[in-house]
Amino acid sequence: MTRDFTVLTGADLVKPVPKPKDGTKWGKWVYHADNLTLEYQGERGAWYEVDLERCNDSGEILDWLVQVLHKNWSTRADVGDLLRALDDLAGQLQSKVCAMGKNQRFSYARHLSEKGEEK
């Protein structure tokens, strides 16, 4: 009796993330493909914008997350939704900016244009 085995890579074990489209929402965060931003649309006119072209490595991304964390209008859900948005837009953020604890450069603009997303 012979058995066939398939060798799996790490990529085979990660579920594919569908490409977010312009206007995709994560909680109160909205993706704008035309200027590569995530816009926070909160109550009472609260507004904030995260520029994806300024999220090029793990330090820059952590800086945005902590900035939002310390805003008086943000909630834990808002910070979690922002992290989920950054992860979805990157298509597995950890593998792009900090795999195995090593900082790596990353470009949302390049990544999204390679995936066919309009800028």
C-alpha positions in Angstrom: 0.0 0.0 0.0 1.5 3.3 -1.1 0.5 6.7 0.4 0.7 10.0 -1.3 1.9 12.9 0.8 1.6 16.6 0.0 4.1 19.0 1.4 2.5 22.1 2.7 4.2 25.5 3.0 3.3 28.2 5.5 1.4 29.9 2.8 -0.8 26.9 2.3 -1.9 27.1 6.0 -3.0 30.7 5.9 -6.5 31.4 4.8 -6.7 33.8 1.8 -8.0 37.3 2.6 -10.4 38.8 0.0 -9.2 42.1 -1.5 -10.9 45.0 0.3 -12.6 47.4 -2.0 -12.9 51.2 -1.8 -15.5 52.0 0.9 -14.9 48.7 2.9 -15.7 49.3 6.5 -14.2 47.9 9.7 -16.4 49.3 12.6 -16.0 53.1 12.2 -13.0 52.9 9.9 -13.5 53.3 6.1 -11.0 52.5 3.4 -10.4 55.1 0.7 -8.6 53.6 -2.3 -8.2 57.0 -4.1 -5.8 58.4 -1.5 -4.8 55.2 0.4 -6.2 56.2 3.8 -8.3 54.7 6.5 -10.8 57.3 7.8 -12.4 57.1 11.2 -16.0 58.3 11.2 -17.1 58.7 14.8 -20.0 60.1 16.6 -20.2 63.9 17.4 -18.1 64.7 14.3 -15.0 62.8 15.5 -12.7 62.3 12.5 -9.2 60.9 12.0 -7.2 59.6 9.1 -4.5 57.0 8.9 -2.3 57.5 5.8 -1.3 54.0 4.6 1.6 55.4 2.7 3.1 56.2 6.1 2.7 52.6 7.3 5.9 51.1 5.9 7.2 48.9 8.7 6.2 47.5 12.1 7.3 50.6 14.0 5.3 53.0 11.8 2.2 50.8 12.1 2.6 50.4 15.9 2.9 54.2 16.1 -0.5 54.7 14.4 -2.1 52.1 16.6 -0.8 53.7 19.8 -1.8 57.2 18.6 -5.3 56.0 18.1 -5.3 54.1 21.4 -4.5 57.3 23.3 -7.2 59.5 21.6 -10.0 60.5 24.0 -12.6 59.4 21.4 -11.2 55.9 20.7 -12.4 52.7 22.2 -10.7 49.3 22.4 -13.0 48.2 19.5 -11.8 51.2 17.4 -8.2 50.1 17.9 -9.1 46.5 17.2 -11.0 47.5 14.0 -8.0 49.6 12.8 -5.7 46.6 13.3 -8.1 44.3 11.5 -8.3 46.9 8.6 -4.5 47.1 8.4 -4.2 43.3 8.4 -6.9 42.8 5.8 -5.4 45.5 3.5 -2.0 44.0 3.8 -3.2 40.5 3.2 -1.7 39.0 6.4 0.1 42.0 8.0 2.4 39.9 10.3 4.0 38.2 7.3 4.6 41.5 5.6 6.1 43.6 8.4 7.3 41.5 11.3 7.5 37.8 10.4 9.5 35.9 13.0 10.0 39.1 14.9 12.1 40.8 12.2 11.1 44.2 11.0 10.6 44.4 7.3 9.8 47.3 4.9 6.3 47.1 3.3 4.4 49.3 0.9 0.6 49.3 1.0 0.6 51.3 -2.3 2.7 48.7 -4.1 0.8 45.8 -2.5 -2.7 47.1 -3.3 -1.7 48.0 -6.9 -0.3 44.5 -7.4 -3.6 43.1 -6.3 -5.4 45.3 -8.8 -6.8 47.8 -6.4 -7.1 51.3 -7.6 -5.2 53.9 -5.8 
